[in-house]
Amino acid sequence: MKALLASAGTLSDWDRFARSWNALALDTYMADGGRYRRRRHAVYEAAADRSIVRGAHQPHYQSLDYNVLNGGIARWFEPIDASVGSGATMRTILAWSRAFFETLTICRHWHVETHQFRIEARAAEPGRPTPEGIHRDGVDYVIVLLVDRVNIARGTTTVHSVDGHEVGSFTLAAPLDAALLDDAKVAHGVTPIEPVDPASPAYRDVLVVTWLDHARRIRPPSSHR
């Protein structure tokens, strides 16, 4: 994956990019009452002129059809740091994933959402990377890129046909390991993570980028932060 990304740019600020996961804010929208997920969020528009421009900060919205646990409301998360969002690594990931996904479709105008996730695991509270269970995201394509995993067991990604049959599984184990998903054709999930050493911090850091044909974008219902 590192070699593939190098074809689209540079990862020259990778260390700063990865460290930014230490500054994520607690996700307070967890309907299961969990306090194991931290995140930040940013939106971009990838236009037909090949530009990729960060948009104004806005909420993340998924319908209940795609997220039965936390969907149906506009969720406001803290924004991704401006220097991280415009840095070399983020720009390279966006450029490469755009080029890859555009080999699969005629779409050239995208609504793009980027999510920094840290899932924490404790002895009394396993971390759930996908608390909504096996799901689709309601977009066209998804890239899940591992940034780090520290002192954890499990965290296995499973991929399923739309009728629920499991078609494969794997574990993102090293930084830059990635899963690329055609969201119309498959669902996915990740098994809960547990600390190997309960006395030490345990967490899984990933960047998730979703790509949606701009014409299909559904604006979230009006809400106040």
Residue pairs with C-beta under 8 A, 6 or more apart in sequence:
1 145
1 176
1 177
1 178
2 11
2 176
4 96
5 11
5 92
5 93
5 96
5 176
7 96
8 92
8 95
8 96
8 99
9 88
9 91
9 92
9 95
9 96
10 88
10 89
10 92
11 17
11 88
11 89
11 92
12 88
12 89
13 87
13 88
13 89
14 89
16 83
16 84
16 87
17 84
17 87
17 89
17 90
17 147
18 147
18 148
18 175
18 205
20 80
20 81
20 84
20 116
21 116
21 118
21 147
21 148
21 205
23 81
24 38
24 39
24 40
24 78
24 116
24 117
24 118
25 38
25 39
25 40
25 77
25 78
26 35
26 37
26 38
27 37
27 38
27 39
27 77
29 70
29 73
29 75
30 37
30 69
30 70
30 131
31 69
31 70
32 69
32 128
32 131
34 125
34 128
34 131
35 125
36 119
36 120
36 121
36 122
36 125
36 126
36 127
36 128
37 117
37 118
37 119
37 120
37 127
37 128
37 131
38 117
38 118
38 120
39 77
39 78
39 115
39 116
39 117
39 118
40 77
40 78
40 79
40 80
40 81
40 115
40 116
41 60
41 77
41 78
41 79
41 80
41 113
41 114
41 115
41 116
42 54
42 57
42 79
42 80
42 85
42 113
42 114
43 54
43 55
43 56
43 57
43 58
43 111
43 112
43 113
43 114
44 52
44 53
44 54
44 55
44 94
44 112
44 113
44 114
45 52
45 53
45 55
45 109
45 110
45 111
45 112
45 214
46 52
46 94
46 98
46 109
46 110
46 112
46 211
47 53
47 109
48 108
48 109
52 91
52 94
52 95
52 98
52 112
54 85
54 86
57 79
58 220
59 74
59 75
59 76
59 77
59 220
59 223
59 225
60 74
60 75
60 76
60 77
60 113
60 115
60 220
61 71
61 73
61 74
61 75
61 218
61 219
61 220
61 221
62 70
62 71
62 72
62 137
62 138
63 71
63 72
63 138
63 218
64 71
64 72
65 71
65 138
66 135
66 136
66 137
66 138
67 132
67 135
68 132
68 133
69 131
69 132
69 133
70 131
70 132
71 132
73 221
73 223
74 220
74 221
74 222
74 223
76 223
76 225
77 115
79 85
80 90
80 114
80 116
84 90
85 114
90 114
93 143
93 145
93 207
93 209
94 112
94 114
94 209
97 141
97 143
97 180
97 209
97 211
98 110
98 211
100 180
101 140
101 141
101 211
102 108
104 141
104 182
105 140
105 213
107 140
107 213
107 214
109 213
109 214
109 215
110 211
110 212
110 213
110 214
111 211
111 212
111 213
111 214
111 217
112 209
112 210
112 211
112 212
113 139
113 209
113 210
113 212
114 207
114 208
114 209
115 207
115 208
115 209
115 210
116 205
116 207
117 129
117 204
117 205
117 206
117 207
117 208
118 203
118 204
118 205
119 127
119 128
119 129
119 155
119 193
119 203
119 204
120 127
120 201
120 202
120 203
121 127
121 152
121 192
121 193
121 194
121 195
121 202
121 203
121 204
122 195
122 198
122 202
123 195
123 198
126 192
126 193
126 194
127 152
127 192
127 193
127 194
127 202
127 203
127 204
128 192
129 155
129 190
129 191
129 192
129 193
129 204
129 206
130 188
130 189
130 190
133 189
134 158
134 160
134 164
134 187
134 188
134 189
135 187
135 188
135 189
136 162
136 183
136 184
136 186
136 187
136 188
137 183
137 210
138 183
138 212
139 183
139 210
139 211
139 212
140 182
140 183
140 184
140 211
140 212
140 213
140 216
141 180
141 181
141 182
141 183
141 210
141 211
142 179
142 180
142 181
142 183
142 188
142 208
142 209
142 210
142 211
143 178
143 179
143 180
143 181
143 208
143 209
144 157
144 172
144 178
144 179
144 180
144 181
144 206
144 207
144 208
145 176
145 177
145 178
145 206
145 207
145 208
145 209
146 172
146 173
146 174
146 175
146 176
146 177
146 178
146 204
146 205
146 206
147 175
147 205
147 206
147 207
148 175
148 203
148 204
148 205
149 155
149 172
149 173
149 193
149 203
149 204
149 205
150 201
150 202
150 203
150 204
151 195
151 196
151 197
151 200
151 201
151 202
151 203
152 193
152 194
152 195
152 196
152 202
152 203
152 204
153 193
153 194
153 195
153 196
154 191
154 192
154 193
154 194
155 171
155 172
155 190
155 191
155 192
155 193
155 204
156 169
156 170
156 171
156 190
156 191
157 169
157 170
157 171
157 172
157 179
157 188
157 189
157 190
158 166
158 168
158 169
158 188
158 189
158 190
158 191
159 166
159 167
159 168
159 169
159 179
159 181
159 186
159 187
159 188
160 166
160 167
160 186
160 187
160 188
160 189
161 167
161 185
161 186
161 187
162 185
162 186
162 187
164 187
167 186
170 179
172 178
172 179
172 206
179 188
181 188
183 210
193 202
193 204
194 202
195 202
196 202
